[in-house]
């Protein structure tokens, strides 16, 4: 449902951009002037789409929205401040909060079926051989992670929440598992190299999260 909502909002934004381009081409509005003043609204919209797509990871969507609002206020001369000098400290604070929350959650997870992995300015490699794998959380911030699930068993559904900021994650999944992706990409990407299972009742690994100048590679 959330993925459907994000697709609807993204589609509406594209339609709106097309309408403004059309009005500009026929001389009704000055599109270049409009974009020059109101382009931060697209940053706000990107943050809202990221939040709707994965409400559990609210920290960085909130950061994106805040950055868009500050940029818009700056464009409208409502505030007189170097916006970028404000945004970067907020980004650092958000990274710290994300790591803290990730560690707090990790202390309460069941190591047999769940995990919490964080790589900050470094690397992390882990294996999980649970016979009833449920999922977990991966955070790669200026670093890289590798999660090996090839000997794990997913009985029905498992969920992995991924946050990659100028970092990357490599995930090895068992054969015969369907990978469903619901990711928000901001100058990032997801590459799925897994083999499609033949069974209609195959277990499903759901990947959700946000990639900011980062990437995820999935393979068997």
C-alpha positions as CSV (number, residue, x, y, z in Angstrom):
1,X,0.0,0.0,0.0
2,X,2.8,2.4,0.9
3,X,4.7,1.5,-2.2
4,X,1.5,2.2,-4.2
5,X,1.0,5.6,-2.6
6,X,4.6,6.6,-3.3
7,X,4.2,5.7,-7.0
8,X,1.0,7.7,-7.1
9,X,2.7,10.8,-5.6
10,X,5.7,10.4,-7.9
11,X,3.4,10.1,-10.9
12,X,1.5,13.2,-9.9
13,X,4.7,15.2,-9.5
14,X,5.8,14.1,-13.0
15,X,2.4,15.1,-14.4
16,X,2.6,18.5,-12.7
17,X,6.1,19.1,-14.1
18,X,4.7,18.2,-17.6
19,X,1.8,20.7,-17.2
20,X,4.2,23.5,-16.2
21,X,6.4,22.7,-19.2
22,X,3.4,22.8,-21.5
23,X,2.2,26.1,-20.0
24,X,5.7,27.5,-20.4
25,X,6.0,26.4,-24.0
26,X,2.7,28.1,-25.0
27,X,3.6,31.3,-23.1
28,X,1.2,31.1,-20.2
29,X,3.8,31.0,-17.4
30,X,7.5,31.6,-17.2
31,X,8.7,28.1,-16.2
32,X,12.3,29.1,-15.7
33,X,11.3,31.8,-13.3
34,X,9.0,29.5,-11.4
35,X,11.7,26.8,-11.1
36,X,14.3,29.3,-10.1
37,X,12.2,30.3,-7.1
38,X,10.2,27.2,-6.1
39,X,12.6,24.3,-7.0
40,X,13.1,23.4,-3.2
41,X,9.5,22.1,-3.2
42,X,10.7,19.1,-5.2
43,X,13.2,18.4,-2.4
44,X,10.3,18.5,0.1
45,X,8.3,16.2,-2.1
46,X,11.2,13.7,-2.4
47,X,11.4,13.6,1.4
48,X,7.6,13.0,1.7
49,X,7.8,10.2,-0.9
50,X,10.7,8.6,1.0
51,X,8.7,8.8,4.3
52,X,5.6,7.3,2.8
53,X,7.6,4.5,1.1
54,X,9.1,3.5,4.5
55,X,7.6,5.1,7.5
56,X,9.8,3.2,9.9
57,X,12.9,5.1,8.6
58,X,11.7,8.6,9.3
59,X,15.0,10.2,10.3
60,X,16.4,10.9,6.9
61,X,13.1,11.7,5.1
62,X,12.6,14.3,7.8
63,X,16.1,15.6,7.1
64,X,15.3,15.9,3.4
65,X,12.0,17.7,4.1
66,X,13.7,20.1,6.6
67,X,16.5,20.8,4.0
68,X,13.8,21.6,1.4
69,X,11.9,23.9,3.7
70,X,15.1,25.8,4.7
71,X,16.1,26.1,1.0
72,X,12.6,27.4,0.1
73,X,12.6,30.0,2.9
74,X,16.0,31.1,1.8
75,X,14.8,31.5,-1.8
76,X,11.8,33.5,-0.6
77,X,14.1,35.7,1.6
78,X,12.2,34.8,4.7
79,X,15.4,33.8,6.5
80,X,18.9,35.2,6.1
81,X,21.2,32.3,6.7
82,X,23.6,30.2,4.8
83,X,21.3,27.2,4.4
84,X,24.1,24.7,3.7
85,X,25.9,25.6,6.9
86,X,22.7,24.5,8.7
87,X,21.9,21.4,6.6
88,X,25.3,19.7,7.1
89,X,25.2,19.8,11.0
90,X,21.6,18.5,10.8
91,X,22.8,15.6,8.6
92,X,25.5,14.7,11.1
93,X,23.0,14.8,14.0
94,X,20.7,12.6,12.0
95,X,23.5,10.1,11.3
96,X,24.2,9.9,15.0
97,X,20.6,9.4,15.9
98,X,20.3,6.7,13.3
99,X,23.3,4.8,14.7
100,X,22.1,5.2,18.3
101,X,18.6,4.0,17.4
102,X,20.0,1.1,15.4
103,X,22.2,0.0,18.3
104,X,19.3,0.3,20.8
105,X,17.1,-1.9,18.6
106,X,19.9,-4.3,18.0
107,X,20.3,-4.9,21.7
108,X,16.7,-6.2,21.8
109,X,16.7,-8.4,18.8
110,X,16.7,-12.2,18.6
111,X,20.1,-13.1,17.2
112,X,18.7,-16.4,15.9
113,X,16.3,-14.8,13.5
114,X,17.0,-11.1,13.3
115,X,20.0,-8.8,13.1
116,X,21.1,-5.2,13.2
117,X,24.2,-4.3,11.2
118,X,25.9,-0.9,11.2
119,X,29.0,0.2,9.1
120,X,30.1,3.8,9.7
121,X,33.2,4.9,7.8
122,X,34.3,1.2,7.7
123,X,33.2,-2.3,6.7
124,X,31.2,-5.1,8.2
125,X,30.7,-8.7,7.1
126,X,28.2,-11.0,8.7
127,X,26.6,-14.4,8.2
128,X,23.2,-15.5,9.5
129,X,22.3,-19.2,9.3
130,X,19.0,-19.0,11.2
131,X,16.5,-21.7,10.3
132,X,13.7,-19.2,10.7
133,X,15.1,-16.0,9.4
134,X,12.8,-13.0,10.1
135,X,14.9,-10.0,8.9
136,X,16.7,-7.1,10.4
137,X,18.3,-3.7,9.7
138,X,21.4,-2.7,7.7
139,X,22.9,0.8,8.0
140,X,25.9,1.7,5.7
141,X,27.1,5.3,6.2
142,X,30.3,6.1,4.4
143,X,31.0,2.4,4.6
144,X,30.1,-1.0,3.3
145,X,28.4,-4.1,4.6
146,X,28.0,-7.7,3.5
147,X,25.3,-10.0,4.7
148,X,25.4,-13.7,3.8
149,X,22.0,-15.5,4.1
150,X,22.8,-18.4,1.7
151,X,22.4,-21.0,4.5
152,X,19.5,-19.2,6.2
153,X,15.9,-20.4,5.9
154,X,13.1,-18.0,5.2
155,X,9.8,-19.9,5.9
156,X,7.4,-17.3,4.5
157,X,8.3,-13.6,4.7
158,X,11.4,-11.7,6.0
159,X,12.0,-8.0,6.0
160,X,15.3,-6.1,5.8
161,X,15.4,-2.4,6.3
162,X,18.3,-0.7,4.5
163,X,19.8,2.7,5.0
164,X,22.8,3.6,2.8
165,X,24.3,7.0,2.7
166,X,27.3,7.3,0.5
167,X,27.8,3.6,1.3
168,X,26.7,0.2,0.1
169,X,25.3,-3.1,1.1
170,X,25.8,-6.5,-0.4
171,X,23.2,-9.2,0.4
172,X,23.5,-12.9,-0.5
173,X,20.1,-14.6,-0.4
174,X,19.2,-18.3,-0.5
175,X,18.2,-19.9,-3.8
176,X,14.5,-20.2,-4.3
177,X,13.6,-16.9,-2.5
178,X,11.7,-14.1,-4.2
179,X,13.2,-10.6,-3.6
180,X,10.7,-7.8,-3.5
181,X,12.1,-4.3,-3.4
182,X,10.5,-1.1,-2.1
183,X,13.4,1.4,-2.0
184,X,13.7,5.1,-2.2
185,X,16.7,6.1,-4.4
186,X,18.3,9.5,-4.1
187,X,21.3,9.4,-6.4
188,X,21.5,5.8,-5.6
189,X,20.5,2.4,-7.0
190,X,19.6,-1.2,-6.4
191,X,21.0,-4.1,-8.5
192,X,19.2,-7.5,-8.3
193,X,21.3,-10.4,-9.7
194,X,19.2,-13.2,-8.1
195,X,17.7,-16.1,-10.0
196,X,13.9,-16.0,-10.2
197,X,12.4,-19.1,-8.3
198,X,10.1,-21.4,-10.2
199,X,7.7,-22.1,-7.3
200,X,4.7,-19.9,-6.9
201,X,4.7,-20.4,-3.2
202,X,8.4,-19.4,-2.8
203,X,9.2,-17.4,0.4
204,X,9.7,-13.7,0.0
205,X,12.5,-11.4,1.2
206,X,11.2,-7.8,1.4
207,X,13.8,-5.0,1.1
208,X,12.7,-1.6,2.2
209,X,14.7,1.6,2.9
210,X,16.4,4.6,1.5
211,X,19.6,5.0,-0.5
212,X,21.3,8.4,-0.6
213,X,24.2,8.3,-3.0
214,X,24.5,4.7,-2.1
215,X,23.7,1.3,-3.4
216,X,22.5,-2.3,-2.7
217,X,23.6,-5.4,-4.6
218,X,21.5,-8.6,-4.2
219,X,22.7,-11.9,-5.4
220,X,22.6,-15.7,-4.8
